[in-house]
Amino acid sequence: MKVATNRAEAFAGRPDPAARAILVYGPDAGMVRERAERLARSVTDDISDPFRVAELSGAALKDKPARLADEAAAMSLTGGRRVVRVRDATDGLAELFGRFLEHPLGDALIVVEAAALEARSSLRKVFESADNAAALACYVESGAELKRFVVDALRELGRAATDDALEFLVSHLGSDRLVTRRELDKLILYVGADTRQVTLDHVMACIGDIAALAMDDMAFAAFDGNHENLIRALGRAGAEGISPVALLRAAQRHAQRLHLAAGLVAGGATPDIAMKSLRPPVFFRLLGQFRKQLQLWSPSQLAAQMERLVEAELRCKSTGLPADAVCGQALAEIALTARALARRSGARRA
């Protein structure tokens, strides 16, 4: 069965008893891990208990496919139902899981973790089509969805955030759920046990230098045409361990937001109204920079840059070329285009 995105969170805490095997997949690796652990805890509180929980890698199953049935049928020495966790699964295991679901052994819950899978993925199809299986997608949260998560997570920690602090958090977290949770935990330690309300000053002091800020700086520098700032931001991103693909996707998101706002301006809206329509809204300290980029780029020019970034991501994944070089070249080309547009605009005003 295919679990709807808006039901996935509840399903992870209380899975359908009919599901013998559950696939948890998606681009948010932290959410995949968190939901897989919640599924395992629906069977046993102690997911580190070797008698109740077996862990297998996708590669190990590929080498010895019989281990899936063996672990599923095994009895716990301490009693109770078992969990079999399979990490890093790929389409190469689709046939194995398909055979298992046709004739499942034992009563163990099989929890399978995978990275992002396309709609035509054979592994997804096996879990989505079987009555005794389920598939949960874990997409990167943003906008209202991420805001709700941050508010709920802070409430669980006994805190609330001011509006501007919440805006900053939503703008700079969300690429990975476990990273988001770690950053919020760090924030609570920073504000102290006696402080109930988290302010923007708290957030800026504690979370102001995380990887997301480096990606923001990179995207704004590229579309500003500021080559020096771009080089600096790329170096900072590298020091934070941010992958080239993540950088390209951050630039894509920035271009998409610019494109949406530029389209509204082209339709007669003022830049301020266009920026206020974006979700999440542009962080107030970046409003001036974003407004200048709106005046610099047209919708068609932004569409061309989005295409450039998508092509660069594909080259990173498929050509064998150094991903850092592919990413850097694409961003440098955007910066050069921005500088050319700025010169042209200056010449027209002159």
Secondary structure, DSSP 8 states (H G I E B T S, - for coil): -B--HHHHHHHHHS--TT-SEEEEESS-HHHHHHHHHHHHHTT-S-TT-TTTEEEEEHHHHHH-THHHHHHHH---TT-S--EEEEEEE-GGGHHHHHHHHHS--SS-EEEEEES---TT-HHHHHHHH-TTEEEEE-----HHHHHHHHHHHHHHTT-EE-HHHHHHHHHH--SSHHHHHHHHHHHHHHH-TT--EE-HHHHHHHHTTSHHHHHHHHHHHHHHT-HHHHHHHHHHHHHTT--HHHHHHHHHHHHHHHHHHHHHHHTT--HHHHHHTSSS---GGGHHHHHHHHHH--HHHHHHHHHHHHHHHHHHHHS-S-HHHHHHHHHHHHHHHHHHHHHHHHHHH-
